[in-house]
Amino acid sequence: MFIQCDEQRGFAFRFPEILRLLGLRFIVDPCRDPEPLQNKSESPSAYVRRVSRLKAAAVAKRHPGSRIIAADTIVVVNDTILGKPSDRTEAKDMLRQLSGRRHEVLTGLCLTTADESRRNHSSATCSGVYFRRMSDSDIEWYLNTEEYRDKAGAYGIQGFASLFIDRIEGCYFNIVGFPVSDFARLCRRAKINLLQNL
């Protein structure tokens, strides 16, 4: 049984839906702890790994003997993390920063084993996303869809924002919020036969 620690910021199509598509049985239990701040010397990659491990540890306390999967997804432009916008004005600013350029989406994953040692296996996955240049009217149109709400970087690739994306580099599922191939690698590292759970 997988206990899923839901990310507090991220994309609408969160990884429970992806796990369901894989046929896995799990329970959703959000972390509820406040998001830690990024340390000054900490890279975005190290940050998402740390956050995913903290989320897994918090949920593991409530579910001894269960496997825990935790994830945290962020959008990074010019080494600056774009979280969820607090309002429409902040969302507009984020979209202007993303317009006509490449940015990165990083997801930290942590898989905690169910044995007594409670070993953590973690990874950080990075994908590149290229937005085409968005006019002011494009941005206003997108904001009117309200899809930006509760989304890191103020967009969701699987929705209306796909109209403004020229191309991606790397794992699409990572951009959605759950890098399936890295999850499979973590399962192999933890000696979990994922195929037997399907």
Secondary structure, 3 states (H helix, E strand, C coil): CEEEECCCCCCCCCHHHHHHHCCCCEEECCCCCCCCCCCCCCCHHHHHHHHHHHHHHHHHCCCCCCEEEEEEEEEEECCEEECCCCCHHHHHHHHHHHCCCEEEEEEEEEEECCCCCCCEEEEEEEEEEEECCCCHHHHHHHHHHCCCCCCHHHCCCCCHHHHHEEEEECCHHHHHCCCHHHHHHHHHHCCCCHHHHC
